[in-house]
């Protein structure tokens, strides 16, 4: 019987258009490397189990380091375990163009989310070597630690450390999902807490960062396009909203004498659903958690605590939507004679992709005879964090049925390879012209 990776590679190659292997970009190599990575942390459901700061993530990084060294990259690692492979520029050594992604996964995740972006960034170097292209500026491939955040229920851990935005106090106090303190988790993979907190990079020499990533949605599939260009990365605002009424007997309290927190919350949830469309076409809002107290079959709900996840790629409209949602909660609370309170858990600024970056990526995509289509990224990525320091660009790859964070996650090898051609051209244009 074939091992999982053999079948995985065969499936990728079966429908591969071999004419896409050109200009040094090699689809067979990508398939084999995706396959080799898929074996590290393979779950019983044929998914990926490479939690951030786990031995599996470490092993995946080690495999990449071997390939990076073989491709003549000068490899180093920072205090957060981010792996950086450098190829010195032939002309402007002190200017850097970066590309990369992550190798960790959610528990039982897929084999493309993260690895594809890392392998794409490496394949650009392989292609340059084969075609004899000498990048004028320095190129850096980065593998970020713990992007998914399943370890500490946060995310973007490595990229946050690199940008110097880590909340030290919070991280020192945090335990992982197995109740292991942060310090010990780091030590398990050979890292030190102090090293972690001193891993920020000076970005003044970096011109731009690029990331290839699977779309994790169905828009490209609906458009019939292999790749798309990210117009901006939505920043989430997480609001906890509480409605406080009065618990009472479900039989003995007349309807006109109730302070039903769940009736208020239910009305509010419906309004949250239609609020984004009033603000922008890319905004979204989701009530994902709801706790009802006392949660009894014959008791009028006295209190409801819920979360609202609010996102948009523009700060102005995202914040406008957050304010609007708060106002809707206040009005609804009043209508049902309940008290409303808010606790803002997260507010991360969205990262718009600047015009000059968009035009370079558009040109790169158009050079492959692909219609350049812009789409927002609703999910956060390492590029969002790096985008706080330098201009960033992202190329999305079509996801089969939009599935991700699941063993069934799939992108065809043709689409993956096209995204690599687009990334390569994007980086070359950035090297030659600047942003
Ligand atoms: Zn990812």
Boltz pocket constraint, residues with backbone or C-beta under 6 A from the ligand:
constraints:
  - pocket:
      binder: B
      contacts: [[A, 102], [A, 113], [A, 114], [A, 147], [A, 213], [A, 380], [A, 381]]
      max_distance: 6.0
